[in-house]
Amino acid sequence: MPIPQGFQRARLEIDGGDAIECAFNPQSYTVSKTNIWNFKPTTGVDLPPGEFGGGLPRRTTLSLLLDVSLLAPDQSVKDMTNKLLKMMETGGGGGGGGGSVPPFVTFRWGSVDLPKSVPVSLTIQHTLFHPNGEPIRATVDLELAQAEKASTASSSGANQAQNPTTRAAGDLRVHRVRDGDSLPAIAYDAYGDATRWRVIAEANGIDDPLRLRRGAELTIPRVPT
């Protein structure tokens, strides 16, 4: 069957690693966004006012089909699935944190260019095999969390004003660490760019970005825009 005019393959680009090109484009993908609102019960009030508790990153879920059955007879789909498994591990690429955290991932498909993300969950099911047991087809369910601002997102200043754990202190800002915080996430809130986490690490003498003490106050330096 001839390839339709204008056909473009979807691909996953892994920072510091190889891109994975999809032999079959996904039939669909889902993008979700969650905001946190807190409602404090008030005596005599049916609908108390809501307090905005912040937003969570966009989540993208993909279902991909990987198939090498029409390629060379000795081809295995493990070449691609192993790249995906490595993507989920520290040292899986160069972008996420110099080997200390998993790499950033970007999903591209023609004009679709989703924000740079971090891999959250991965499920691989092998469904077709060579007689010797080598897998030649696999279905992949992948969930990504946004780690960098989209071009349509609001300015970083707007996000900073909504972040209740960040406050101004003279020419610097201070962030109080809470449960679930990470340096890339703090850098995203502060600068709109998760890749600038090293600026915060160096300013606070942090050697291990995975160990942040709850309640600790981190200095957030100003960086040129």
C-alpha positions as CSV (number, residue, x, y, z in Angstrom):
1,M,0.0,0.0,0.0
2,P,1.5,3.4,-1.0
3,I,2.2,5.9,1.8
4,P,-0.4,8.7,1.7
5,Q,0.9,12.1,0.5
6,G,2.0,14.2,3.5
7,F,2.3,11.2,5.8
8,Q,4.6,11.8,8.8
9,R,5.6,9.4,11.5
10,A,5.2,10.2,15.1
11,R,8.4,10.0,17.2
12,L,9.6,10.2,20.7
13,E,12.8,12.2,21.1
14,I,14.8,11.4,24.2
15,D,17.3,14.0,25.5
16,G,20.8,12.6,25.2
17,G,19.5,9.4,23.6
18,D,18.2,8.0,20.3
19,A,14.8,9.0,18.9
20,I,12.2,6.3,18.6
21,E,10.2,6.4,15.4
22,C,6.7,4.8,15.4
23,A,6.0,2.4,12.6
24,F,2.3,3.0,13.2
25,N,1.0,6.4,14.3
26,P,-1.2,6.4,17.4
27,Q,-4.9,6.3,16.8
28,S,-5.3,8.8,19.6
29,Y,-3.5,10.5,22.5
30,T,-4.9,12.2,25.6
31,V,-3.7,15.4,27.2
32,S,-5.1,16.3,30.7
33,K,-4.5,19.2,33.1
34,T,-5.5,19.3,36.8
35,N,-5.9,22.3,39.1
36,I,-6.2,22.0,42.9
37,W,-8.9,24.0,44.6
38,N,-9.5,23.9,48.4
39,F,-12.9,24.5,49.9
40,K,-13.1,25.1,53.6
41,P,-16.6,24.3,55.1
42,T,-18.2,27.3,56.7
43,T,-21.1,27.2,59.1
44,G,-24.3,28.4,57.4
45,V,-22.8,28.5,53.9
46,D,-23.8,26.1,51.2
47,L,-21.0,27.0,48.8
48,P,-17.8,28.3,50.5
49,P,-15.4,30.3,48.3
50,G,-12.7,28.2,46.7
51,E,-9.0,28.9,47.3
52,F,-6.7,28.0,44.3
53,G,-4.0,25.6,45.6
54,G,-1.9,25.5,42.4
55,G,-1.8,23.6,39.2
56,L,-0.3,20.3,38.3
57,P,1.6,19.6,35.1
58,R,-0.1,18.5,31.9
59,R,-0.3,14.8,31.5
60,T,-0.1,13.1,28.1
61,T,-1.0,9.4,27.7
62,L,0.0,7.6,24.5
63,S,-0.7,4.1,23.2
64,L,1.8,3.0,20.6
65,L,2.2,-0.1,18.4
66,L,5.7,-1.2,17.7
67,D,6.1,-3.9,15.0
68,V,9.1,-5.2,13.1
69,S,7.5,-8.3,11.6
70,L,7.8,-6.8,8.1
71,L,11.5,-6.0,8.4
72,A,14.5,-8.3,8.4
73,P,13.6,-11.9,9.5
74,D,16.0,-11.7,12.5
75,Q,14.8,-8.3,13.7
76,S,13.6,-8.0,17.3
77,V,11.3,-5.3,18.7
78,K,13.5,-5.4,21.9
79,D,15.8,-2.8,20.2
80,M,13.0,-0.2,20.6
81,T,11.5,-1.4,23.9
82,N,14.9,-1.5,25.5
83,K,15.3,2.2,24.6
84,L,12.0,2.9,26.3
85,L,13.0,1.0,29.4
86,K,16.3,2.8,29.6
87,M,14.4,6.1,29.2
88,M,12.7,5.4,32.6
89,E,16.0,5.0,34.4
90,T,18.5,7.5,35.8
91,G,21.3,7.9,33.3
92,G,18.8,7.1,30.5
93,G,19.8,10.3,28.7
94,G,21.6,13.6,29.2
95,G,18.8,16.1,29.5
96,G,16.9,15.3,32.7
97,G,19.7,15.8,35.2
98,G,23.1,14.7,34.1
99,G,22.4,11.1,34.9
100,S,20.8,11.7,38.3
101,V,17.2,11.6,37.1
102,P,15.5,10.1,34.0
103,P,15.8,12.2,30.8
104,F,13.3,14.6,29.3
105,V,11.1,13.3,26.4
106,T,9.4,15.2,23.6
107,F,6.6,13.7,21.5
108,R,6.4,15.1,18.0
109,W,4.0,14.3,15.2
110,G,3.9,16.6,12.1
111,S,2.8,20.0,13.4
112,V,2.1,18.5,16.9
113,D,5.0,19.4,19.2
114,L,4.1,18.7,22.8
115,P,6.1,20.4,25.6
116,K,9.2,18.7,26.8
117,S,8.1,16.2,29.4
118,V,9.3,13.6,31.9
119,P,8.3,9.9,31.7
120,V,6.0,8.9,34.5
121,S,4.9,5.4,33.7
122,L,5.5,2.8,31.0
123,T,3.8,-0.5,30.3
124,I,5.1,-2.8,27.5
125,Q,3.1,-5.9,26.3
126,H,4.8,-8.2,23.8
127,T,2.1,-9.8,21.6
128,L,3.9,-11.5,18.6
129,F,7.1,-13.6,18.6
130,H,9.5,-15.4,16.4
131,P,9.6,-19.2,16.8
132,N,12.7,-18.8,19.0
133,G,10.8,-16.5,21.4
134,E,12.2,-13.1,20.2
135,P,9.4,-10.5,20.3
136,I,8.5,-8.8,17.1
137,R,5.4,-6.8,18.1
138,A,4.6,-4.9,21.3
139,T,2.0,-2.5,22.5
140,V,3.2,0.4,24.6
141,D,1.3,2.6,27.1
142,L,3.2,5.7,28.1
143,E,2.4,8.6,30.4
144,L,4.3,11.8,30.3
145,A,4.2,14.8,32.6
146,Q,5.0,18.3,31.3
147,A,8.3,19.6,32.5
148,E,8.7,22.8,30.3
149,K,6.2,25.5,29.5
150,A,4.2,25.3,26.3
151,S,4.4,28.2,23.9
152,T,0.8,29.1,24.8
153,A,1.3,28.9,28.5
154,S,1.3,32.1,30.7
155,S,4.5,33.9,31.6
156,S,6.6,32.6,34.4
157,G,5.8,35.7,36.4
158,A,2.1,34.6,36.6
159,N,3.0,31.2,37.8
160,Q,5.4,32.6,40.4
161,A,2.6,34.8,41.9
162,Q,0.4,31.7,42.4
163,N,3.1,29.6,44.1
164,P,2.4,29.8,47.9
165,T,5.7,28.2,48.8
166,T,7.8,30.9,47.1
167,R,8.3,34.4,48.5
168,A,10.5,37.4,47.8
169,A,13.5,38.2,50.0
170,G,15.2,41.4,48.8
171,D,16.7,40.7,45.3
172,L,16.3,37.0,45.8
173,R,13.4,34.7,46.3
174,V,13.1,31.8,48.7
175,H,11.2,28.5,48.2
176,R,10.2,26.3,51.1
177,V,10.5,22.6,50.2
178,R,7.3,20.6,50.5
179,D,6.5,16.9,50.0
180,G,6.9,15.9,46.3
181,D,9.1,18.8,45.4
182,S,12.1,18.3,43.0
183,L,14.6,20.7,41.7
184,P,13.4,20.5,38.1
185,A,9.8,21.2,39.3
186,I,11.0,24.1,41.4
187,A,13.0,25.5,38.5
188,Y,9.9,25.2,36.3
189,D,7.9,27.2,38.8
190,A,10.6,29.8,39.1
191,Y,11.9,30.2,35.6
192,G,9.4,28.3,33.4
193,D,12.2,26.0,32.4
194,A,12.9,22.7,34.4
195,T,16.4,22.4,32.8
196,R,17.6,25.3,34.9
197,W,17.5,23.3,38.2
198,R,21.3,23.3,38.4
199,V,21.2,27.1,39.0
200,I,19.2,26.4,42.2
201,A,21.4,23.5,43.1
202,E,24.6,25.5,42.9
203,A,23.2,28.5,44.8
204,N,22.2,26.2,47.7
205,G,25.2,23.8,47.7
206,I,23.0,20.8,46.8
207,D,25.1,17.8,45.7
208,D,22.2,15.3,45.4
209,P,19.1,16.8,43.6
210,L,17.0,13.8,44.7
211,R,17.4,14.6,48.4
212,L,15.4,17.7,49.4
213,R,14.6,18.1,53.1
214,R,10.9,19.0,53.7
215,G,10.7,22.5,55.1
216,A,14.1,23.6,54.0
217,E,14.3,27.1,52.4
218,L,16.1,27.3,49.1
219,T,17.4,30.5,47.6
220,I,16.1,31.0,44.0
221,P,18.6,33.2,42.2
222,R,17.5,35.6,39.4
223,V,18.6,34.5,36.0
224,P,18.7,36.5,32.8
225,T,15.6,36.0,30.6
